[in-house]
């Protein structure tokens, strides 16, 4: 069923003339002639069968039907303007720039981003891998993801979203050659370390109550990415945070012979307090919290 609408050009001319109480000023606003505005309003009056203006020698006034129609038309135009701006803003927003450690991006965040894009197709996420701490006034960064707790700046909001558990991980082939039946058996294996968390083995052995394994021996790698690739390649046993190895465990590239225990750390989403009302940021933050809660150890 087709809509029965009055002439929209005539309504636009009427709204402008009613707002200014002047055909001439309405014509200036609409970039048309005085005669064109007068013609549009006359055609609207004929369409409605109502007189909308009292035409006086030097001005015009709204009639009672004109006042009633103006109120409705103004509300409708305001709603149309607001709706158009909202839709335009939603689909023309700049990307949300997320600063995130590369290993976490590759092993946890990127494999899950398709879920975010499926739910929020209008929000474009752009990942940035930092080489140094984020300087928000200088860098084009909206939020960052870091391990904590830490000494965050006072002007930053810091919200944990993914509690970390950690434990030894290695390739299945390595276990076939040299079984790990008890944590003390680690003394017979090469321990793999990463410079980005130098105390990982010391921390895990302390939690496990093992004092017969030297946490300082073994091979060292610069990043978690290199570390976990070395473990999957059978070079030794690494301490893996569960969020970074979950997918490797699921596909059998790594195994965790002793499971995982809480490390006392979490992944945090950080952003300036001044951006706490940014709709895109809030949406992404809430999504991180949601999927973080759905990531079991």
N, C-alpha and C positions, 0 to 999 in steps of 0.2 A: 504493500500500500504506500503510495507516494505521499510525502509530507505536503501539507497545505501551509506554505510559508508566504509572508508578504514579501514584496520586492526588497532584497537585502541592500541594494544600493540606496533605495529610498530610506530604509531604516537607518543606514549610516548617516545620511544627510540629516535626517530628523534628529538623531542623537546629538550630532555636533551643534545643530541650530538650537536645540533645547538647552544644551549645556551652556552655550554662549548667550542665549537669548538674542541672537543676531544671525541673520542669513549671511550678511557680509563676512563676519568673522568665521562662520562655518565654511564659507566658500574659500577663504584664505587657508584654512587648515586642510581642506580636502584638495586644494590646488585646482579648483574649478571656478566657474563664474557664478555671480550672484543669481543669474537667471537659471542656471543648472540646478542650484540648490532649491530655488523656488519651485521649479518644475518637479523635482523629485518629491518634495513634500506635498505638492498638490496631487501627485499621482498616488501617494500613500493615503491621503485623506479620502480620495475617491475609492480606493481599494477598501478602506475600512468603513466608509460611509459616516465618518466622524470629522468634525472640525478640530484640528489640533492646536492651531495658533489663532490668537487675536492679532490682526495686523493693524497696528496703529501708525500714525504719520512718521514717527521717527524711531520706532522700536516694535518688537513683537512680544507678546506674552502667551504663555501656555494656557490653553483652556483646561477645564477639569479633566476631560478625557486625555488631553495632551499630557498633563501632570501624571496621570495614572500610567500611561504608556511609557513615559520617559523613565519612571522608576524601574519598570520591568526591563526595558531595553538596556538601560545603563547596567543593571545587574547582569544581564545576559552577555553584554559586551565585555564587562570586567572578567566574567568567568571564562569567556572564550580567549581573552588575552592571556590570563593566568595559565590556562591549560596549555595554550600554544607555547608559552615560555617554558613551562615545566617539561613538556615533551622534547622541545628543542634542546634544553639544557641537558636532559638525561642522555640524549644520543649524540651530543657534541661535547661531552666532558673530556678534559685532557686525561691521559692515562694516570692511573694511580701507581706511583713509583715506590717499589718495595725494595729496601736494602736488606739482603739476606746472605749469610755465609754460603759460598758456592756448594759445598757438600750437602748442606741441608736442603738447598734449592733442588739439586739434582736427585737426591735420594728420597726426599719426603714431599716437598711442596709441589714440584712440577708434576709428578705422577698423579697428584690429586687435583690439580688446577682445572681439569676438564669438568669436574663437578661444579666448581664455582662458575665457570663460564656458561654451563648449561642452565644454571639457576639465575644468573645475572649477566645476560649477554651484552648489556649496554655498558658494563664496566670493564675497561681495558686495563689489565695488570701488566706492568712493565717491571721486570726484575733487574736489580743491580747488585753485583757482587763487589763488596767493598774491600779495599786494601788497608783501610784505616777506619777509626771511629767516625761516625757520621756527624758532620757539622751542619745542623738543620738550617741555620740562617744562610749558609753558603751553598749547600748542595740542594739540588732539585729532588729531594727525598721526602715522601709523605709519611712513611713509617718504616721501621726496621724490625728485624727478627734477630734476637740475640739469646745467648745462654745466660741464665742468672740463677739466683739473685746476684746483683752487683750494686755498685755505688752509682745508681742512675742520677742524672742531674735533677734538681728540684723542679724544674719547669717541664719535666717529661712525665707522661703517663706511662706506667709499666704494668702490663697485665700478663700473668702466666697463662699459657693455654695448652701446654703439652708437658706433663710430668715425665721426667727421664728415668728410665731404668737401664742398668748397664750390666755387662757380663762378657766372659770370654767367647769369642767366635772364631771359627776356622773352617776350612774346606772339608767336606765329607771324606775326600780322598786321604787327607792328612790323618784323620781318625782311624781309617782302615789300616794305615801303616803303623801308627803309634797311638793306641787307644788312650783316652782320658777318662778313667773311671773315678778318679778322685782329684780334687784341686791340687793336692801335693804332687800329682803326676806332671804338673806344668813345669816342674824342674827339669824334665827331660825334653822340653820343647823350646823352640826359639820364640821369645816374646817379641811382639811387634809394638812399637811406640809411635806416637805422633807428637810433633813439637807443639801443636796447638792445645794439647792437654797432657803435659808431661807427667803428671802424678796419677794417671788413670790406673795403672797396674798397682801402684802402692795403695791407692784408695780401695780398689776392689779386694786385694789380698787382706787388707785390714778388716773389711766388712766380713769376708769369708773366714777370718780367724786363722789364716795360713801364715806361718812364719818360716817355713822351710824353702820358700821360693824367693830368689833374689829379684826384686822388681826393677833393677837397673840394667839387667843384661838384655841382649837381643839387638834387633835392628830398628832404626829410627827413620821415620818418614815425615815430610813437611806438613802434610795435610791429612785429614780424615779420609779424603777420597783415595789418596795413594795408599794409606794404611789398609783400608778395607779391600781395595783391589789386590793388595799383596796377600791378605788373608785368604781371599777367594782363590788366589792362584797357588795356595799351598805353601807359602814361604814361612808360615808360622801361625801363632795364635795372637789375636788382637783383642783389646777391650773395645766392645762395640756398644754405643748407646742404642737402645732398642729402636727409637724412631728412624735411625739411619740404616738399620740392617733388617727392618721388618720385611721389606719386599724381597731381599736376598734370601731370608729364611723361608719365605713362602714358596719361592721357586727352587729351593734346594741348593743355591749357590754357596750358602753358609749354613752352619749348624751351631747351636749354642749348647754345649755339653752340660753346663751347670745352670742353665736358665739365666734369669735376670733378677737383680735386686735394686731397690731405689738408690739413686745416686745423690739425692738431695737437691738436684738441679732441675730446672724446667726451661723450656723455650718461652721467651717473653716477646710480646709485641709491644713496641715502643713508639711513641709519637708525641709531638709537642702538645702541651695542654691547650695551646691556642688553636689547634686543629681538631679539638674534640667534637665539634659539631659538623665536621665534614662528612656528608652523607655517604660518599664512597668509602672513606676510611672506616667509618662505623660499620658499614655492611661487611667489609673484608675482615675487620677485627672480630665481629660476631661469628662469622663463618669459621675463622681459625679456631675460636673457642669451641664451637660446635663439633668440628671434626677432630679436634684434639681430644675431646671427651670420648669420641668413638674409636680411638686408637688404643686397643688393649695391649698390655705387656705380654 
